[in-house]
Amino acid sequence: MTGIDWTERASRSEIEYSKARGGVTVDYPEFTHIHNRFVPLAGDYNRAVRVRLGDFDSFDRVVRTLRQVHREHRLDPPDRLDVLPPSLDEVAWNEYLTPRGGRARTVLFFTAAALPGPMPEGFKFYVPSEKEYSRWYRRRVEASDWFDEEWFAAAMPLQLGFIRVFKPYWLLEDGQRVGWVYCANLGDYCRLFEVEIEENRRGRGLGTLLMQAARIEAEKLGASHVLLQADERLRAFYEQAGFTECTRNSVIRLGLPEGSH
């Protein structure tokens, strides 16, 4: 990983995710602003990324600027800031934010080198067609208690636009789907989202195999590494799968009332 700026790649991949969801980005001196008019249909949110903070005063200044942008353009309120790399630790942030209605958490990024080689016998890493994916996605969201036909009709075209960039890969065992991940090739690395194993297939090491499959696919796509984001509680799993922490960010939820600094 020598010479690779993972902080830059992590922030870029977050921007590419939002753009694939229909978000629009605008650069400001202290942050990049993302607004998505399709929230919540697109599974995205309004936020500022690449936020550069040195102290709490600079945080207040960024929040004021961000809210002014949203007022001027009549946008929905901003949801959060992604401070990358973190300027203060999680404890310090929450001591400052909690009385003001905000909250911070630390999110980690992990990376692993791409792998040459075939998949183990009996397994396949498979990209479904849009028709196959649409059927599967509908069944998946239909099972939720918030499913609504009108919502689905509006959301599905956005989801199809998203998977043209962040392609869905299914891990098949003897032709049966046992897990999935979304993957975008962003040049010298692939960004992974939503690493999942079917609930009735867990506990068999398939998560590690899914990560191996993603690394093999990255090598086929000409990438040198894969990159993903995860919480601290998943560190052991990803390290066991051959990943190492490469950078981190502070995610600050903006619960601050208008005018509070």
Helices and strands as residue ranges (DSSP letters): H 6-20, E 24-28, E 31-35, E 47-51, H 56-72, E 80-83, H 90-97, G 98-100, E 103-113, E 123-126, H 130-142, H 149-163, E 167-173, E 176-185, E 189-197, G 199-201, H 206-220, E 225-230, G 232-234, H 235-240, E 244-253
